[in-house]
Amino acid sequence: MANQPMKRIGVIGGGQLAWMMAGAAKKLDVELIVQTPKADDPAVATARDTIFAPIDDAQATAKLAQQCDVITFENEFINLNALKSLAQNGVCFRPRLEALSPLLDKYDQRCYLQRIGLPVPPFSLLENEADFPSQFPVVLKARRHGYDGQGTFIIQSRDELEALWKRLGRPSLLLEEFIPFERELAIMAARGVDGEVVLYPVVETQQEDQVCRRVIAPADVSPETISQIETFAQTLLTQLQVIGIFGIEFFLTATGQILVNEIAPRTHNSGHYTLDACEISQFEMHLRTVSGLPLLPPKMRVPGAVMVNLLGYEHSQSNYREKRAKIAEIPQTFVHWYGKTESRPGRKLGHVTTLLKNRDPQEVATQIEAIWYNA
């Protein structure tokens, strides 16, 4: 199999990221077999087959491996130690487990980035009251399983920190200096089996309550900023010897300093615009990397694009068909609905991408959000 493209790809995780791989899988003539816990998870409807089991169930992953040539990941909720015996017995994981090992724990990730020379916010470990900082605000992050703002807290005072830490059960947490950034930026970067690295455009991400609301592609930043971010991405993927696609998030400060915020070792929300705005989507690129197919230049097909997440704002079972239809009437707009049956505040239910020529991305985003969030 070493010189032949891998046709049967196992995916651990069955959410919208795996669901969005389906179109690319059909185009590339590869099969997706998904391990996911629930029958109504988005990817179940598009996968060739499904193994219903928790994400961290390594025994289920062993069954998945029997049906696949290679296994990749949709999220980071895996039990890495339990998978190591499978790798030792010849199961092919891409990215390889050794590349994921320093990234899954946020404190370990910070230490690794610092070790390979990438700039990060000042950080430490909070394990007891002696570790409490003397200056605020600070950022607290759960070391594992945080996503979409969950497990991230901006703390304004010692009393607030003490109350939160007690409420969480006094766990070991990542403590970071609060960065008064000017903008948040991101890049999708992929590395193939031959070591080739390809880079998507640098984008601006806009968050509210630590959840991504909008992505503007490309970001309106200096060539120097773009060059630095591309160098950091190339360094990270090469140092890790990764096979796959990574989403890498950055802070840009008012003085022009760039700091690495977080690494997602998979397809990522900041790359959803690529489905409609690029010649090759992040999902196709990821499948190309893990199956051993040649990588293609990830150029944009249009001068610019804006992606808006459709976030839940109520508890309901609605599919919001009328709102989606109204949004789709906006010129050059594409609505991607994940088919989730339950809406709750903050849950990602879908996203919208609008291709831009002469329109302002913020105005378009405001237009979409006015339809979505207003009754």
C-alpha positions in Angstrom: 0.0 0.0 0.0 3.0 2.3 0.4 2.9 3.6 -3.2 -0.8 3.3 -3.8 -3.4 5.8 -2.7 -5.4 4.6 0.3 -9.0 4.2 -0.6 -10.6 3.2 2.7 -10.3 6.0 5.3 -11.5 5.6 8.8 -12.5 8.8 10.6 -12.7 9.0 14.4 -15.6 11.4 15.0 -18.8 11.9 13.2 -19.6 15.6 13.5 -19.9 18.2 10.8 -16.2 18.1 10.0 -16.5 14.4 9.0 -19.8 15.2 7.3 -18.2 17.8 5.1 -15.5 15.3 4.0 -18.2 13.3 2.1 -18.2 15.5 -1.0 -14.5 15.4 -1.3 -14.4 11.6 -0.7 -16.8 11.1 -3.6 -14.7 13.3 -5.8 -11.5 11.4 -4.9 -13.2 8.0 -5.1 -12.4 7.1 -1.5 -14.6 5.6 1.1 -15.2 7.0 4.6 -16.0 4.7 7.6 -16.8 6.7 10.7 -16.6 5.9 14.4 -19.1 8.0 16.3 -21.5 7.4 19.3 -24.9 8.5 18.0 -27.0 7.6 15.0 -28.0 11.2 14.5 -24.4 12.5 14.3 -24.1 14.4 11.0 -21.5 12.1 9.3 -23.6 9.0 9.7 -25.8 10.1 6.8 -22.8 10.4 4.4 -20.3 7.7 5.5 -20.2 4.4 3.7 -20.3 2.6 7.1 -20.4 3.5 10.8 -19.1 2.0 14.0 -21.3 3.3 16.8 -19.0 3.8 19.8 -17.6 6.6 21.9 -14.7 8.5 20.3 -12.2 7.3 23.0 -13.2 3.6 22.6 -10.0 2.0 21.4 -11.6 -1.5 21.0 -14.1 0.1 18.6 -11.2 1.7 16.8 -9.6 -1.7 16.4 -12.7 -2.8 14.6 -12.6 0.3 12.5 -9.0 -0.5 11.6 -10.1 -3.9 10.2 -12.2 -2.0 7.6 -9.7 0.7 6.7 -6.3 1.4 5.1 -5.7 4.5 7.3 -7.4 6.2 10.2 -7.7 10.0 10.7 -9.3 12.2 13.2 -12.2 14.7 13.3 -11.6 15.8 16.9 -9.2 15.5 19.8 -11.3 13.6 22.3 -9.3 10.4 21.7 -7.5 8.2 24.2 -4.0 8.4 22.8 -2.4 5.8 25.1 -5.1 3.3 24.2 -4.4 3.8 20.5 -0.7 3.2 20.8 -1.0 -0.6 20.9 -3.0 -0.4 17.7 -0.2 1.6 16.1 2.4 -0.8 17.3 0.4 -3.6 15.6 0.6 -1.9 12.3 -2.5 0.4 12.2 -1.8 3.5 10.2 -2.9 6.7 11.8 -2.5 10.0 10.0 -1.6 12.3 11.6 0.6 9.8 13.4 0.1 9.5 17.2 3.6 10.9 18.0 2.6 14.1 16.2 -0.6 14.4 18.2 1.0 13.6 21.5 2.4 17.1 22.4 -0.8 18.9 21.2 -3.8 17.3 22.9 -3.1 18.8 26.3 -3.1 22.6 26.0 -0.3 23.0 28.6 1.9 20.4 26.8 1.0 22.2 23.5 2.3 25.5 24.9 5.5 23.9 26.1 6.1 22.2 22.7 5.5 25.4 20.8 7.9 27.2 23.0 10.5 24.4 22.6 10.5 24.7 18.8 10.8 28.4 18.9 7.3 29.6 18.2 6.0 32.7 20.1 3.2 32.1 22.6 1.5 34.1 25.3 3.3 33.9 28.7 1.8 30.9 30.5 2.1 28.6 33.5 0.4 25.7 35.3 -2.2 26.4 37.9 -2.4 23.4 40.3 -2.8 25.1 43.8 -3.4 28.5 45.3 0.3 29.2 45.4 0.1 29.4 41.6 -2.5 32.2 41.6 -1.4 35.2 39.6 -0.9 38.7 41.1 -2.2 40.6 38.1 -5.4 40.4 36.2 -7.1 39.8 33.8 -5.8 36.3 33.0 -7.1 33.5 30.8 -7.8 30.0 32.2 -8.1 27.0 29.9 -9.0 23.4 30.5 -6.1 21.2 29.5 -8.2 18.7 27.6 -11.6 18.7 25.8 -12.2 22.4 25.4 -13.8 23.6 22.2 -16.1 26.4 20.9 -15.3 28.5 24.0 -16.0 25.6 26.4 -13.2 25.3 29.0 -11.9 28.8 28.4 -12.4 31.6 30.9 -11.3 35.2 31.0 -10.9 36.0 34.7 -10.9 39.6 36.1 -10.0 39.1 39.8 -8.5 36.8 42.4 -12.0 36.3 43.9 -13.4 35.3 40.5 -10.5 32.9 39.9 -10.9 31.3 43.3 -14.6 30.8 42.9 -14.3 29.3 39.4 -11.4 27.0 40.4 -13.4 25.7 43.3 -16.5 25.2 41.2 -14.5 23.2 38.6 -13.1 21.0 41.4 -9.6 22.5 41.7 -8.2 20.8 38.5 -4.9 21.4 36.9 -5.4 24.3 34.4 -3.4 26.2 31.9 -3.0 29.8 33.1 -2.1 32.5 30.4 -1.5 36.2 30.4 -4.4 38.0 28.8 -3.3 39.3 25.4 -5.0 42.6 24.4 -4.8 41.6 20.7 -5.8 43.8 17.8 -7.1 40.9 15.7 -7.2 37.1 15.6 -5.8 35.4 12.5 -5.7 31.8 11.3 -4.2 29.6 8.6 -4.9 26.1 7.3 -1.7 24.2 6.5 -1.4 20.7 5.1 1.6 18.4 4.8 1.7 15.3 2.5 3.4 12.0 2.7 6.4 13.3 0.8 6.9 16.2 3.2 5.4 18.9 0.9 3.6 21.7 2.9 0.9 23.7 1.2 -0.7 26.8 2.8 -4.1 28.4 2.5 -4.5 32.2 2.7 -4.2 33.8 6.1 -7.7 34.7 7.4 -9.2 36.9 10.1 -11.4 35.2 12.6 -13.9 37.1 14.8 -15.0 35.6 18.0 -17.7 36.3 20.5 -17.7 34.6 23.9 -14.7 32.6 22.7 -16.8 31.1 19.8 -16.0 31.9 16.2 -18.7 34.0 14.6 -17.1 35.1 11.3 -14.1 34.4 9.1 -12.9 36.9 6.5 -10.7 35.6 3.7 -8.1 36.8 3.0 -7.1 38.8 6.1 -6.3 42.5 5.4 -2.8 42.4 7.0 0.7 43.3 6.0 2.9 41.1 3.8 5.3 40.8 6.7 2.5 39.4 9.0 1.5 36.9 6.3 5.2 35.8 5.8 5.7 35.3 9.5 2.5 33.2 9.9 3.4 31.1 6.9 6.9 30.5 8.4 5.4 29.5 11.7 3.0 27.1 10.1 5.8 25.5 7.9 8.0 25.1 11.0 5.3 23.5 13.1 4.2 20.9 10.5 7.8 20.1 9.5 8.9 19.7 13.1 6.0 17.4 13.9 6.5 15.4 10.6 2.8 15.5 10.3 0.6 14.0 7.6 -2.7 15.9 7.5 -4.2 19.4 7.7 -3.9 21.7 10.7 -5.8 24.8 11.7 -3.4 27.3 13.5 -4.8 30.3 15.3 -2.8 33.5 16.1 -3.1 36.7 18.0 -1.9 39.9 16.3 -1.1 42.6 18.8 -1.2 46.4 18.3 2.6 46.5 18.0 2.5 43.9 15.2 3.6 40.9 17.3 2.3 37.5 16.3 1.6 34.9 19.0 0.4 31.3 18.4 -3.0 30.9 20.2 -4.1 27.3 19.5 -3.4 24.4 17.2 -6.2 22.1 15.9 -4.6 19.0 14.3 -7.5 18.5 11.8 -9.9 20.4 9.6 -11.1 23.5 11.3 -13.9 26.1 11.4 -11.5 28.8 10.1 -11.2 26.8 6.9 -14.9 26.3 6.1 -14.8 29.1 3.6 -12.6 26.9 1.4 -15.6 24.8 0.4 -16.9 27.6 -1.8 -14.0 30.1 -2.2 -11.0 27.9 -3.0 -10.1 25.6 -5.9 -9.6 22.8 -3.3 -11.4 22.6 0.0 -9.7 21.9 3.3 -11.6 18.6 3.4 -10.4 17.5 0.0 -6.9 18.6 1.0 -7.0 16.5 4.2 -8.2 13.4 2.4 -5.4 13.9 -0.2 -2.8 14.1 2.6 -4.0 11.0 4.5 -4.6 8.9 1.4 -1.3 9.7 -0.2 -2.6 11.6 -3.2 -0.8 14.6 -4.6 -1.5 18.0 -3.0 -2.8 20.8 -5.1 -2.3 24.6 -4.8 -5.0 25.8 -2.5 -5.7 29.1 -4.3 -8.8 31.2 -3.8 -11.2 31.3 -6.8 -12.5 34.8 -5.9 -10.9 38.0 -4.5 -12.5 37.4 -1.1 -15.1 35.7 1.0 -16.8 35.9 4.4 -18.0 32.9 6.4 -20.6 33.2 9.1 -21.4 30.5 11.6 -25.1 29.8 12.2 -25.0 29.4 16.0 -27.9 28.2 18.1 -29.6 30.9 20.1 -32.5 29.0 21.7 -33.5 25.5 22.8 -35.6 24.0 20.0 -36.0 21.2 17.4 -36.4 23.6 14.5 -34.5 23.3 11.2 -35.0 27.0 10.5 -35.9 26.3 6.8 -37.4 29.8 6.2 -34.4 31.6 7.6 -32.0 29.5 5.6 -33.9 30.1 2.4 -33.9 33.9 3.0 -30.1 33.8 3.6 -29.6 31.8 0.4 -31.2 34.6 -1.6 -28.2 36.9 -0.9 -26.1 36.9 -4.1 -23.1 34.4 -4.2 -24.1 32.9 -0.9 -23.9 29.2 0.0 -25.7 27.8 3.1 -24.3 24.6 4.6 -26.7 23.0 7.1 -25.3 20.2 9.3 -28.6 18.4 9.8 -28.4 18.5 13.6 -31.8 17.7 15.2 -31.3 19.8 18.4 -30.6 23.5 18.7 -29.2 25.0 21.8 -27.4 28.3 22.5 -23.9 28.4 21.0 -24.2 25.1 19.1 -22.8 25.2 15.6 -25.8 24.3 13.4 -24.4 25.3 10.0 -22.4 28.0 8.3 -22.8 30.4 5.4 -20.2 31.6 2.9 -20.6 34.6 0.7 -18.2 35.2 -2.2 -17.2 38.8 -2.4 -16.2 41.1 -5.2 -16.9 44.7 -4.3 -19.0 44.1 -1.1 -17.7 44.8 2.4 -17.4 41.6 4.4 -18.7 43.1 7.6 -21.8 44.4 5.9 -22.5 41.0 4.4 -21.9 39.3 7.8 -24.3 41.8 9.5 -26.9 41.1 6.8 -26.7 37.3 7.4 -26.8 37.6 11.2 -29.8 40.0 11.1 -31.8 37.3 9.3 -30.5 34.5 11.5 -30.7 36.0 15.0 -33.8 38.2 14.6 -37.3 36.7 15.0 
